[in-house]
Amino acid sequence: MANPILSISELAMHFPTRAGLVRAVDGVSLDIEPGETVGLVGESGCGKSTLGKTAMRLTRPTAGSIRLEGKEIADLSRGALRPLRPKLQMIFQDPYASLNPRLTVGRALEEPLVVHGRGNAAERRERVRWLADKVGLRPEALQRHPHEFSGGQRQRIGIARALALEPKLVICDEPVSALDVSVRAQVINLLMDLKRDFGLAYLFISHDLSVVEHVSDRIAVMYLGKLVELADRRTLWTRPLHPYTQALMAAVPVADPSKAADRKPVRLEGDLPSPLDPPNGCRFRTRCPIAVAQCAEREPALQPLAPGHFVACDRVAGA
């Protein structure tokens, strides 16, 4: 196995508030190999986007390690991070909010090249035209502003900007959730084509398991700041072990009525607890259909139950 392009270990991101300490990410460990797509799924509020932004070092983590190609970046200053930024880029959920409305598309795509001193003016213009072509934008689009485009076109601009500095890993934070279904498929196919063409690795964050199942090599399931299951796509899809993963998968629509009729219903009771005051012991126990009194006594570790299949559930592990 190759050395990970990104390795995070016991990563934590806590936010002090007047009401207390929000434990948005609370001890997550995950490796991403070169050329691999790792999907990260969970309900809204489970900490997925915070994990992505922290791994990107948009915020300094409360605790833990972030290694980019073996180099520790968790505690680096902004200046020390700057030469490493080209290797790690991000595509944001809201493409309009992530673009400067005062810049033309051409200027927006050129900006990272200018900031990092890539090429002369003519070389940068050529690079910008090439980027636009790779994501399916016409040359005349470079003279227009973000408000003149549809949501799908704006996300193509965001993808082109993320590719400008030839990254090795791109963190995709809900990149298609704000798009129409037909446009969503086009953008997903574009991301997969770019992965193949440039050997990119992705951390693909989404609440939609059907999307993640389509694009991922491995899938990590997150609940209330922690990973509860991690496995390759096929294993997770055919043999989910954690009760939370089973509940998420039971909620995925099935097009075939005969298969939908055979599906065993899994009810997920209650709301996601507050990260201000997570349950003691297993954080999922307050909504878990197989929880027992002992689940409140200790927090289950993410442990291997089969090669490459990790689950954080003592009830499953002891079965």
Buried (B, 14 or more C-beta within 10 A) or exposed (E): EEEBBBBBBEBBBBBEEEEEEBBBBBBBBBBBBBBBBBBBBBBEBBBBBBBBBBBBBEEEBBEBBBBBBEEEBBEBEEEEEEEBBBBBBBBBBBBBEBBEEEBBBBBBBBBBBEEBEBBEEEEBBEBBBEBBEBBBBEEEBBEBBBEEBEBBBBBBBBBBBBBBBEBBBBBBBBBBBBBEEEBBBBBBEBBBEBBEEBEBBBBBBBBBBEBBBBBBBBBBBBBBBBBBBBBBBEBBBEEBBBBBBBBBBBEEEEEEEEEEEEEEEBEBEEEBBBBEEBBEBBBBBBBBEEBEEEBBEEBBEBEEBEEEBBBBBBBBBEE
